[in-house]
Amino acid sequence: MKIVVKLENPFELTSRDVRDFVASINRKQEYNDKILWHKHIPPEIIFTKPTQSGVFELVNYNNNIEMMVYLKQIITKSEIYTQAGKSAVKYATLKTENFMMPKIAPALAVYNTRTPIIIGSNDTDKERINKISDDIGKIRHITKKVIKDSIFYQIKHYLGINVPEEQQESVVVDVADINFFFVPYPKKELKLDMPAVRCKVISNVLLPRFVGYRIGYGFGQIIN
């Protein structure tokens, strides 16, 4: 399920701004960890990147309806503000959205990246990838592997299903038109850069909305 939020007066926001806003208005201790999420497994809540028109989503694939109803209620009554601006919430709507279990596409499915796909999760990855950053073939190979690993990792944690290896091998993922770069880590005070790509993602199956690392901050959102 997801909460779709629209602001009265849109201004520039990041997914981290949205997460911090929700954490600041939460008054239920049991939801703090679910909002802030410091575990090394797929997050309970994905905060999508706000659009220019001031729309963003809180996506929860664990279907925690009690938490989501509560968050919708407090968001609706609140005002979000940062150094860049402030705005009241125009509406917050709770909608159904289930995790997309990969299924065979009627034709090859082609996706574009709405937000960069993060292909390295730590300093070791960053150092290794930085050394081969000029080799687009190796970047392509890493990107394909990260996407596939992400898909089955999410299936395991959101659905509790361990997909057999032979079934994993039947899922084909390819990438094209790769643009490799580094993006700042959402916590600006850490001053870290993460290896990332924008690209077309091509697959023989319909894919989840988010792939790669750091999806909790809305990275790796793909659209077709």
Backbone bond lengths (Angstrom), bond angles and torsions (degrees), N, CA, C in turn:
res aa  C-N    CA-C-N  psi(-1)  N-CA   C-N-CA  omega(-1)  CA-C   N-CA-C  phi
1 M - - - 1.460 - - 1.521 109.06 -
2 K 1.328 115.58 166.67 1.459 118.89 -178.94 1.528 110.31 -150.64
3 I 1.321 115.04 156.13 1.461 122.01 172.00 1.519 106.64 -108.78
4 V 1.316 116.50 123.23 1.467 121.80 176.51 1.524 107.61 -99.59
5 V 1.328 116.10 123.52 1.462 121.62 -175.25 1.525 109.62 -116.84
6 K 1.315 116.21 136.39 1.468 122.55 175.74 1.524 108.35 -123.77
7 L 1.332 116.31 130.89 1.466 121.21 179.50 1.519 111.26 -90.17
8 E 1.324 115.83 150.14 1.468 121.15 176.68 1.528 110.98 -67.58
9 N 1.324 116.33 -45.84 1.471 121.54 -176.16 1.528 108.88 -127.32
10 P 1.321 117.65 89.37 1.468 120.92 -175.77 1.526 112.87 -58.69
11 F 1.321 115.38 141.61 1.459 121.68 172.25 1.525 107.22 -147.84
12 E 1.315 116.61 172.02 1.465 120.00 -173.08 1.527 111.40 -68.20
13 L 1.338 114.91 122.43 1.459 121.88 -179.80 1.520 109.68 -136.34
14 T 1.317 116.09 151.34 1.457 121.63 172.08 1.530 108.46 -106.93
15 S 1.321 115.51 167.62 1.462 119.77 175.34 1.525 110.88 -62.18
16 R 1.335 116.19 -34.41 1.467 119.90 177.37 1.527 110.37 -64.27
17 D 1.334 117.86 -39.24 1.468 121.10 176.84 1.525 110.40 -59.18
18 V 1.327 115.70 -42.63 1.471 120.39 -178.78 1.521 109.94 -65.55
19 R 1.332 116.30 -45.20 1.465 119.70 179.48 1.524 110.91 -60.29
20 D 1.333 117.38 -44.31 1.461 120.55 -179.46 1.523 111.45 -65.93
21 F 1.334 116.59 -35.41 1.457 121.39 176.13 1.523 110.71 -61.36
22 V 1.323 116.75 -48.31 1.465 120.39 -179.32 1.526 110.46 -64.32
23 A 1.328 117.11 -40.92 1.468 120.40 178.90 1.530 111.11 -63.17
24 S 1.338 116.30 -36.06 1.465 119.90 -176.69 1.525 113.21 -71.06
25 I 1.329 117.58 -26.16 1.469 119.52 -178.43 1.526 112.28 -99.13
26 N 1.329 117.24 -8.00 1.462 120.55 178.60 1.528 110.28 -71.28
27 R 1.315 116.35 133.42 1.470 121.34 179.09 1.535 111.67 -119.02
28 K 1.329 116.61 9.77 1.460 120.09 178.59 1.527 109.04 -109.97
29 Q 1.323 115.13 112.29 1.461 121.62 -174.70 1.522 112.61 -54.78
30 E 1.330 116.80 -36.24 1.469 119.65 -175.08 1.531 113.02 -67.49
31 Y 1.342 116.96 -13.72 1.466 119.42 179.98 1.535 113.06 -99.05
32 N 1.324 116.89 -7.46 1.464 119.27 -177.10 1.522 112.61 -56.43
33 D 1.328 116.27 -51.04 1.463 120.15 -177.26 1.522 111.62 -66.34
34 K 1.322 117.15 -31.61 1.461 120.37 179.75 1.526 111.13 -70.28
35 I 1.331 116.61 -31.75 1.465 120.89 178.77 1.534 110.33 -78.86
36 L 1.324 116.61 -48.81 1.465 120.94 -174.40 1.534 112.24 -79.81
37 W 1.285 117.99 -37.29 1.474 126.79 169.00 1.528 113.96 49.97
38 H 1.334 114.83 98.28 1.460 120.90 179.43 1.529 112.52 -112.59
39 K 1.326 117.14 10.65 1.466 120.51 -179.05 1.528 110.64 -84.45
40 H 1.332 115.26 157.31 1.467 120.87 -178.89 1.532 110.75 -95.97
41 I 1.303 115.14 47.24 1.466 122.82 174.05 1.528 107.10 -138.29
42 P 1.341 118.36 164.09 1.470 119.27 -178.16 1.527 112.00 -51.75
43 P 1.327 117.23 139.26 1.475 121.75 -172.64 1.517 113.90 -72.41
44 E 1.327 115.96 155.26 1.464 120.49 175.27 1.522 110.77 -71.16
45 I 1.344 116.67 -34.37 1.465 120.05 179.84 1.526 108.78 -126.66
46 I 1.336 116.08 129.24 1.458 122.48 173.27 1.523 107.59 -101.66
47 F 1.323 116.81 125.46 1.461 121.76 178.70 1.527 108.20 -101.02
48 T 1.319 117.70 111.07 1.463 119.86 -176.54 1.524 110.90 -76.69
49 K 1.327 114.74 157.62 1.461 120.24 178.27 1.531 109.44 -67.96
50 P 1.336 119.01 126.47 1.469 120.58 178.81 1.523 112.29 -61.78
51 T 1.318 116.00 142.21 1.462 120.85 177.41 1.527 109.43 -82.09
52 Q 1.325 116.09 170.78 1.467 120.57 178.59 1.523 111.28 -65.24
53 S 1.332 116.32 -24.03 1.466 119.68 178.87 1.522 112.39 -87.81
54 G 1.347 116.97 6.24 1.459 120.04 174.12 1.508 115.10 82.24
55 V 1.330 117.58 32.08 1.468 122.05 178.19 1.524 109.08 -112.13
56 F 1.317 115.87 132.54 1.458 120.24 173.35 1.522 109.10 -145.10
57 E 1.334 115.18 167.59 1.460 120.58 -176.08 1.521 110.98 -129.70
58 L 1.319 115.01 149.95 1.458 123.02 166.52 1.528 105.62 -112.64
59 V 1.318 116.33 112.32 1.460 121.16 -175.06 1.520 109.17 -104.63
60 N 1.343 116.24 129.08 1.466 121.83 -179.88 1.527 108.95 -128.35
61 Y 1.347 115.75 107.40 1.460 119.64 -178.20 1.523 112.74 -86.92
62 N 1.341 117.81 -3.70 1.457 120.94 176.23 1.529 112.20 -85.18
63 N 1.351 115.40 -4.25 1.470 121.51 179.23 1.526 112.41 53.73
64 N 1.322 115.75 48.14 1.460 121.96 175.54 1.527 107.78 -85.13
65 I 1.327 115.74 83.10 1.464 120.35 -170.68 1.526 111.60 -66.01
66 E 1.330 117.62 -35.75 1.469 119.45 179.70 1.528 110.76 -61.90
67 M 1.319 116.84 -44.88 1.470 121.10 178.77 1.521 110.68 -64.84
68 M 1.330 117.34 -44.47 1.457 120.78 -175.03 1.526 112.04 -68.19
69 V 1.316 117.39 -36.77 1.469 120.72 176.23 1.524 109.92 -64.57
70 Y 1.334 116.15 -42.88 1.462 120.52 178.28 1.535 111.11 -62.53
71 L 1.346 117.41 -46.66 1.463 120.26 -179.10 1.523 111.21 -63.43
72 K 1.311 117.11 -39.32 1.473 120.34 176.99 1.528 110.22 -59.09
73 Q 1.332 117.03 -43.57 1.459 121.19 -177.65 1.527 111.50 -63.78
74 I 1.338 117.07 -44.97 1.466 118.08 -176.14 1.529 111.46 -75.99
75 I 1.329 117.32 -31.78 1.466 120.16 177.61 1.520 110.54 -65.72
76 T 1.326 116.54 -42.00 1.471 121.70 -178.29 1.524 111.71 -57.15
77 K 1.326 116.96 -35.02 1.461 121.52 -175.16 1.528 113.35 -90.29
78 S 1.313 117.55 0.59 1.461 119.95 -167.57 1.524 113.28 -108.89
79 E 1.319 113.85 170.23 1.454 122.87 176.83 1.520 107.75 -124.34
80 I 1.320 116.49 130.47 1.458 120.73 179.41 1.527 109.23 -98.54
81 Y 1.322 115.64 135.38 1.464 118.25 179.16 1.522 110.00 -147.46
82 T 1.328 114.47 144.53 1.459 123.17 174.03 1.523 106.40 -139.31
83 Q 1.323 117.09 -174.11 1.467 120.19 176.69 1.523 111.08 -65.02
84 A 1.346 117.15 -21.30 1.472 120.90 -178.10 1.529 113.04 -82.56
85 G 1.320 117.96 -16.99 1.462 120.24 -178.80 1.506 112.17 158.69
86 K 1.331 115.53 -172.38 1.464 119.93 176.92 1.515 109.12 -150.45
87 S 1.326 115.71 158.03 1.453 120.57 -179.58 1.515 110.27 -160.96
88 A 1.333 114.53 145.78 1.455 120.12 169.07 1.529 108.24 -77.60
89 V 1.308 116.49 162.56 1.461 121.80 177.03 1.522 108.61 -89.69
90 K 1.313 116.71 123.97 1.462 121.65 179.69 1.517 110.79 -73.90
91 Y 1.329 115.60 -46.10 1.473 119.87 174.26 1.518 109.45 -159.37
92 A 1.313 114.80 157.93 1.465 122.89 171.53 1.519 106.26 -136.94
93 T 1.326 116.52 121.41 1.460 122.01 -174.21 1.522 110.12 -120.98
94 L 1.323 116.10 132.12 1.458 121.37 178.01 1.525 108.87 -90.46
95 K 1.342 116.31 125.28 1.464 120.93 -178.05 1.527 110.20 -130.46
96 T 1.320 113.96 159.01 1.459 119.92 177.16 1.520 110.02 -81.08
97 E 1.314 116.73 130.75 1.461 121.27 170.01 1.518 107.86 -150.79
98 N 1.324 116.61 117.18 1.455 121.11 -179.97 1.520 110.35 -98.07
99 F 1.327 115.34 155.65 1.459 119.68 176.50 1.525 108.91 -62.29
100 M 1.330 116.83 133.92 1.460 121.66 -177.20 1.526 109.98 -81.65
101 M 1.348 115.77 99.64 1.459 120.15 173.29 1.523 107.41 -69.30
102 P 1.342 118.62 124.82 1.460 119.57 -177.79 1.527 112.02 -53.42
103 K 1.307 115.98 131.29 1.465 120.18 176.55 1.521 108.36 -138.30
104 I 1.319 114.92 153.36 1.451 120.99 -174.54 1.529 110.36 -56.64
105 A 1.324 115.34 129.49 1.465 120.78 178.82 1.524 109.69 -84.83
106 P 1.343 117.76 146.18 1.465 120.42 178.29 1.529 112.27 -62.36
107 A 1.320 116.35 -27.36 1.467 123.53 172.58 1.519 105.82 -145.37
108 L 1.311 117.42 172.45 1.455 118.48 178.56 1.527 110.37 -55.50
109 A 1.312 115.93 129.01 1.466 120.75 179.41 1.525 108.27 -89.00
110 V 1.331 116.46 129.99 1.465 121.88 -179.27 1.527 108.58 -117.90
111 Y 1.322 115.40 126.49 1.457 121.66 -178.29 1.526 110.26 -120.07
112 N 1.326 115.39 148.15 1.460 121.87 169.64 1.526 108.52 -107.61
113 T 1.323 115.92 154.86 1.464 119.20 179.28 1.528 109.54 -87.25
114 R 1.322 116.30 118.18 1.471 119.36 172.83 1.520 109.60 -76.31
115 T 1.324 115.82 -39.08 1.465 121.40 175.51 1.527 108.21 -128.11
116 P 1.325 118.58 152.22 1.467 120.91 -175.02 1.534 112.78 -57.31
117 I 1.325 115.62 142.90 1.462 121.67 173.26 1.525 107.67 -87.08
118 I 1.323 116.59 121.62 1.462 121.14 179.31 1.527 108.49 -83.30
119 I 1.340 117.11 123.93 1.465 120.07 -174.60 1.530 113.00 -111.04
120 G 1.320 117.43 7.60 1.462 121.57 175.62 1.505 110.30 -141.69
121 S 1.339 116.92 136.06 1.464 119.16 -172.12 1.523 114.39 -105.59
122 N 1.332 117.29 -7.42 1.465 118.87 -176.37 1.536 110.02 -154.65
123 D 1.330 115.95 -179.33 1.465 120.48 -177.52 1.528 112.06 -65.02
124 T 1.340 116.29 -33.44 1.467 119.62 178.51 1.524 110.37 -63.53
125 D 1.348 116.16 -45.28 1.465 120.57 176.77 1.523 110.38 -60.20
126 K 1.327 115.43 -45.04 1.466 120.21 -177.58 1.525 111.16 -59.44
127 E 1.326 115.78 -45.11 1.465 119.97 -178.88 1.528 110.94 -65.30
128 R 1.342 115.80 -42.90 1.469 120.46 -179.24 1.524 111.22 -64.82
129 I 1.332 116.35 -44.11 1.463 120.35 -177.77 1.524 111.19 -71.60
130 N 1.328 116.47 -35.55 1.461 120.21 179.83 1.536 111.39 -60.82
131 K 1.329 116.08 -33.16 1.460 120.43 -179.36 1.527 112.68 -68.40
132 I 1.347 117.00 -25.18 1.471 119.58 -177.67 1.534 110.55 -115.69
133 S 1.338 116.25 22.30 1.468 120.18 -174.28 1.527 113.03 -63.90
134 D 1.334 116.85 -21.81 1.467 119.60 179.08 1.525 112.65 -87.38
135 D 1.313 116.66 -6.76 1.472 121.37 -179.13 1.527 108.95 -100.85
136 I 1.331 116.44 93.12 1.463 120.45 -173.89 1.524 111.53 -64.59
137 G 1.347 116.78 -26.33 1.460 120.08 177.53 1.518 111.71 -64.62
138 K 1.335 116.52 -42.26 1.463 120.60 178.79 1.533 110.98 -71.19
139 I 1.323 116.91 -37.80 1.472 120.10 176.31 1.529 109.27 -62.20
140 R 1.311 116.73 -41.56 1.470 121.48 178.07 1.526 110.76 -60.52
141 H 1.327 116.72 -44.42 1.467 120.99 179.92 1.529 110.71 -62.04
142 I 1.330 117.10 -45.48 1.468 121.01 179.77 1.529 110.34 -62.92
143 T 1.330 116.44 -43.47 1.467 120.57 -178.59 1.519 111.15 -60.83
144 K 1.317 117.57 -45.61 1.465 121.80 179.33 1.529 110.78 -59.58
145 K 1.338 116.46 -44.11 1.460 120.17 -179.29 1.527 111.40 -66.22
146 V 1.349 116.40 -43.23 1.468 119.65 179.88 1.526 110.76 -60.95
147 I 1.324 116.96 -42.28 1.472 120.42 -179.76 1.524 110.78 -63.17
148 K 1.345 116.72 -48.35 1.464 119.37 -179.16 1.521 111.57 -63.21
149 D 1.335 117.01 -45.15 1.467 120.19 179.00 1.521 110.78 -59.73
150 S 1.337 116.17 -40.13 1.463 121.28 -179.26 1.522 111.55 -63.01
151 I 1.310 116.38 -41.27 1.466 120.93 -178.91 1.525 110.67 -58.90
152 F 1.322 116.94 -51.73 1.467 120.09 -174.51 1.521 111.99 -76.49
153 Y 1.322 117.02 -25.71 1.463 121.16 174.65 1.529 109.57 -66.98
154 Q 1.325 116.99 -41.93 1.459 120.79 178.07 1.529 111.28 -66.78
155 I 1.330 116.88 -40.22 1.466 120.30 177.94 1.532 109.91 -58.05
156 K 1.322 115.63 -44.19 1.462 120.37 -179.16 1.524 111.42 -61.13
157 H 1.355 116.80 -44.35 1.463 119.08 -173.48 1.532 113.33 -86.09
158 Y 1.326 118.17 -33.28 1.464 119.22 -179.08 1.522 112.42 -85.95
159 L 1.329 117.09 -31.14 1.464 120.25 -176.01 1.522 113.40 -113.97
160 G 1.333 116.95 -11.02 1.463 119.73 -179.36 1.515 113.04 71.78
161 I 1.340 117.46 26.91 1.462 121.93 -176.36 1.530 109.76 -114.93
162 N 1.331 116.15 126.32 1.455 121.31 171.27 1.523 108.07 -94.21
163 V 1.323 116.59 107.64 1.460 120.80 -177.43 1.530 108.97 -75.12
164 P 1.350 118.24 125.16 1.465 120.93 179.18 1.523 111.66 -56.92
165 E 1.332 115.53 148.69 1.457 120.83 -175.19 1.520 112.63 -58.85
166 E 1.349 116.56 -37.85 1.467 118.80 -179.26 1.520 112.00 -65.43
167 Q 1.357 116.72 -32.50 1.460 120.04 176.40 1.528 110.82 -73.46
168 Q 1.328 116.85 -36.42 1.462 120.03 176.51 1.528 110.73 -60.93
169 E 1.327 116.31 -39.35 1.467 120.61 -178.28 1.526 112.25 -66.21
170 S 1.348 117.01 -23.32 1.466 119.89 -179.93 1.526 112.57 -77.62
171 V 1.349 116.33 -13.56 1.462 120.81 177.89 1.525 108.85 -85.55
172 V 1.334 115.69 119.07 1.461 121.54 -178.81 1.528 109.33 -102.21
173 V 1.316 116.44 126.72 1.466 122.48 175.95 1.522 107.94 -126.53
174 D 1.321 116.33 128.73 1.457 121.07 174.56 1.523 108.05 -132.27
175 V 1.319 116.58 161.71 1.464 120.99 179.23 1.525 109.03 -134.48
176 A 1.321 115.78 151.42 1.472 121.69 -179.70 1.524 109.09 -145.28
177 D 1.322 115.41 165.61 1.471 121.95 178.12 1.523 111.07 52.82
178 I 1.314 116.04 50.63 1.465 121.38 -175.14 1.525 111.94 -77.37
179 N 1.319 114.92 131.64 1.465 122.19 171.01 1.524 106.78 -119.85
180 F 1.334 116.91 110.16 1.461 121.75 -176.73 1.530 110.08 -96.95
181 F 1.326 116.16 138.74 1.460 121.09 179.40 1.523 108.96 -163.87
182 F 1.315 116.49 179.18 1.463 121.43 175.86 1.528 108.98 -113.19
183 V 1.329 115.84 141.89 1.464 120.42 176.14 1.526 108.93 -119.79
184 P 1.335 117.86 147.73 1.469 120.62 179.31 1.527 110.75 -65.92
185 Y 1.316 116.16 143.10 1.459 120.73 173.29 1.527 108.30 -64.61
186 P 1.339 118.35 141.87 1.475 120.03 -176.38 1.523 114.98 -55.32
187 K 1.332 117.70 -30.04 1.458 119.51 176.08 1.525 107.75 -83.96
188 K 1.328 117.05 96.86 1.460 121.30 -173.68 1.522 112.59 -59.46
189 E 1.334 116.26 -29.09 1.459 118.67 -177.30 1.529 111.80 -68.18
190 L 1.336 118.42 -18.73 1.463 120.61 -179.99 1.523 112.66 -81.52
191 K 1.322 116.77 -20.40 1.466 122.98 177.43 1.535 111.76 51.61
192 L 1.322 115.04 51.16 1.457 121.80 176.78 1.517 109.63 -111.50
193 D 1.320 116.33 150.36 1.453 121.07 173.58 1.523 108.96 -115.24
194 M 1.326 116.70 142.79 1.455 121.53 -178.33 1.525 109.79 -114.55
195 P 1.341 118.50 133.30 1.461 120.43 176.34 1.519 110.56 -67.20
196 A 1.345 116.49 132.92 1.459 120.49 -173.41 1.522 110.69 -146.04
197 V 1.315 116.08 162.62 1.464 121.50 175.50 1.526 109.76 -137.34
198 R 1.311 114.37 150.45 1.455 122.03 160.27 1.521 105.41 -112.29
199 C 1.326 117.16 138.81 1.455 119.54 -175.53 1.521 109.81 -168.12
200 K 1.306 115.20 174.42 1.459 121.27 166.62 1.519 107.32 -91.40
201 V 1.328 116.54 137.37 1.460 121.88 176.71 1.526 107.80 -112.31
202 I 1.318 116.79 125.35 1.456 122.18 -176.63 1.521 108.54 -118.76
203 S 1.331 117.28 133.37 1.456 119.66 -177.63 1.522 110.95 -149.17
204 N 1.325 114.86 157.92 1.469 120.25 174.87 1.525 111.68 -87.64
205 V 1.339 116.21 1.53 1.467 121.02 176.91 1.528 109.79 -128.57
206 L 1.325 116.23 159.91 1.463 121.46 172.60 1.521 107.52 -78.21
207 L 1.313 116.75 130.75 1.460 121.89 -170.68 1.526 112.38 -103.80
208 P 1.357 116.57 160.90 1.473 120.74 172.95 1.525 110.27 -61.91
209 R 1.328 116.14 163.92 1.474 121.25 -177.63 1.516 113.27 -71.01
210 F 1.348 117.34 -22.89 1.456 121.28 -175.37 1.529 109.77 -130.68
211 V 1.327 116.63 135.37 1.465 120.85 179.31 1.528 109.18 -138.66
212 G 1.328 115.68 159.53 1.456 120.45 179.30 1.525 112.08 91.01
213 Y 1.331 115.29 -163.54 1.461 121.88 179.81 1.535 110.71 -93.11
214 R 1.332 115.06 162.01 1.477 123.97 174.64 1.534 112.21 60.41
215 I 1.334 116.52 36.66 1.465 118.42 -179.37 1.528 111.73 -69.55
216 G 1.332 116.96 -20.75 1.461 119.56 178.98 1.519 112.87 -59.90
217 Y 1.342 116.39 -28.33 1.463 121.94 177.01 1.522 112.08 -90.73
218 G 1.318 116.50 11.85 1.479 119.75 177.79 1.513 114.12 85.56
219 F 1.345 118.26 4.56 1.456 120.18 176.29 1.525 110.06 -70.89
220 G 1.338 115.74 156.33 1.458 120.23 175.03 1.517 114.74 74.23
221 Q 1.334 118.07 20.53 1.464 119.34 177.58 1.525 109.23 -77.71
222 I 1.331 116.11 125.28 1.465 121.12 -179.53 1.520 109.17 -116.19
223 I 1.332 115.41 143.91 1.460 120.95 -178.02 1.525 108.95 -134.28
224 N 1.339 115.58 151.50 1.478 118.66 176.10 1.505 110.58 -135.83
